[in-house]
Amino acid sequence: MKSLLSHRLSMDGINDICLLVQGEQNHSLKEQLYQLTLDDDRRVAVNALWTFTHFALADNVWLFAKHDQLIERAITEQDVTKLRLILTLLLRQPFDEEAIRTDFIDFCLTRLADPKSPYAVRALCIKLAYEQMRHWPELLNELRQTLEMISCEPLSPGLRSAWQQVMKKCLTGVF
């Protein structure tokens, strides 16, 4: 599988790998693919992460067991592309009220307010902050205040959209 991921991939290539590892009978192949997200070869790691972002919802459930590992990786990741892909994977996972990690909430709040962070990372952090903080009105108020602070700066269309979606949810209490 590493050789498949070691060169530039098309969407057809991603879909082929997804077909190869889909289904409950292929958990060992999913684990092999996950281990390749940690590979020293950046292209292999990025392609493996990119492949996971295209998993069908049923196969995506397999990644739920990697929730805390993905959070640890997001907090420490220096490569912007890998970080964006890891955050995308986390956004596809549930955030249960009982298992919220304050270190990840802090990470998301810091990154969404950092004008030096890429727009995509900031937009994902806005959404992830909401997914974690939505369980508590006092935290939602903190998120709303943070979002109001960044509303004065120029925002890309994607970042503005994430801002509007989450701000609407904060104001209306929609879960």
N, C-alpha and C positions, 0 to 999 in steps of 0.2 A: 504494500500500500504506500510505503514511503516513496517509491519510485513514481507512483501516480501523482503524488503531491509535490514532487521536486521541480516541476516545471510550471509554466503559466497555464492556468486552468480556464476553460470556457465554462459556460453554464451547463453545456452538455456533459462535460467532465465532472462537474459537481453533482449533477443529477445521476450520473453513472455510479459514483461513489455512494450517494445516498441509497440508491437501489441495492447496491452490494451489501450495505450494512443494516438495512431496515429489517424490522421484525424482531420479535422476542428471541428467536433462535440465534440471533447474531449479536448478542451482548458482548461476546469476546471480541468481535470485530469493532464494535463501538468503543470498547476499552482501548483497543489498539489505536484507533483513530484519535481517541482522547490523549493517549500518551504522546502521539505525534504533535499535539498542540504545544507540547513542552520541548520539542526538538530544538537543537542548537541551530539548525538551518532555518533562518527566518522564513524563507519561502514555504518550507514544509509546514512550519507552525502556523503561519497565516492561512495557508490553504486548508489546513485541517480545521481551524477555527471557522473559516468561511463556510466550509462544508456543514458544520454543525448548525450554522444559522439558516440552512436550507432544509433541515430535518422536518419531516411531517410532524404534526402535533403529537401523534401517538408515539413516535420514536423520540421526540424531544423529552418525554417524561423520564427517559433513562438518565438524562443529565441532571435531574432534580437531586440525585444523590451526590452530585459534585458541587452543590450550591455553595457551601462554605469554602471549598477550594477555589471556586471561581471568584468569590468575593475577595479572598486573600490575594489572588492573582491580580484582580482589578486594582486593589489598593497599592500594590507594589509595582505594577507594570509601567515601564518607561517607554515602550514602543507604542506610539499613538494608534497605529493600525490594530495591533493586538488588543489594546485597551478598548477601542471602539467595538471590536467583535465580541470581546468578553462581556462588555456592558449590554450588547444586543442579546447575548445568550441569557444574561441575568434578567433582562426585561421579559423574557418568555417564561420565567419561572414565578411560582407563587411566593409571596412574602407573608408568612403567617405571623399573626400578632405576637405569638409566644416566642418566636425565634428571630426577632429583629435584632440586628447588630448595630449598636450605636456607633461603632467605628466606621461602618459603611455609610450610615446616615451622614456622619461628619464629612466623610470623603466626598459624598455626592453634593452636599451643601457647599463645600469648599470649591469643588470643580465647577459647579454650575455658576458660581459667582466670579470665577477667575476669567477675566477677559483675555488672558493669554492661552487659555485652553481652546482647542479646536471646537467649532460650532457643534459638530456632531456629538462630541463627548459631552458638551454642556447640555445639549438637548436630551440626550439619554440620561444624564444625571438628574435633570429636572423630573423626568418621568419616573426614574427609580426612587428619587427622594419622595415623591408623592406616594408611590406604591408602598413604601415603608412607613410613612408618617400618617397615612390616612386613617389609621386606627385610633388616633388620639387628637382631639380638637386643639389642644395646646400646641402640639407639634405642627399641625396644619396651619395654625396661626403664624408660627415661626417660618414655615415655608412660604406662606403668602407674603410676609414681610421681606424675606430674602428676594422673592420674585419681584416685588415692588421696587427694591433697590436696583435691580438690573434693568428695569424697564426704561430707564433714562438713557441707556447706552444704545448704540446702533446694534440691532440684532439681525442676523440673516433670516431669510424667510422660514427656513426650517426651525431655527431656534425660536423665532417669534411664534410659530405655530405651536410648538411644544409649550411655550410660555402661556399662550392663550388657553390651550386645552387644560393645562393643570390649574391655572388661575381660576378658570370657570368652575372646576371641580372643588377647589378650595373655598370659593365664595358660596357655592350652592350646597356643599356638603355631599356631593354625589360620590358614591363609592363604586 
